[in-house]
Amino acid sequence: MEMVFAIGISILSLALVVLITLQPRQQQSLSTDATSNLGKPSYWRSHRGLKLATLVVSVVFLVSLFLYMMVVQA
């Protein structure tokens, strides 16, 4: 059972690394104020599927780590 968790966690961690690498990068400009972003799409509107997939995989990864800790401790 521990081997199944270890393999699953390894696959999830690799998937999470790939998904985070594919995330679009945003320019960071400290000199502009908040009014310069008016009219631009919000964070979740661009690349929604990729961002939701990253969120789902990270939550599943976290839950599987908690389950793994519970199985090993028992």
Rosetta blueprint (number, residue, H / E / L):
1 M L
2 E H
3 M H
4 V H
5 F H
6 A H
7 I H
8 G H
9 I H
10 S H
11 I H
12 L H
13 S H
14 L H
15 A H
16 L H
17 V H
18 V H
19 L H
20 I H
21 T H
22 L H
23 Q L
24 P L
25 R L
26 Q L
27 Q L
28 Q L
29 S L
30 L L
31 S L
32 T L
33 D L
34 A H
35 T H
36 S H
37 N H
38 L L
39 G L
40 K L
41 P L
42 S L
43 Y L
44 W L
45 R L
46 S L
47 H L
48 R H
49 G H
50 L H
51 K H
52 L H
53 A H
54 T H
55 L H
56 V H
57 V H
58 S H
59 V H
60 V H
61 F H
62 L H
63 V H
64 S H
65 L H
66 F H
67 L H
68 Y H
69 M H
70 M H
71 V H
72 V H
73 Q H
74 A L
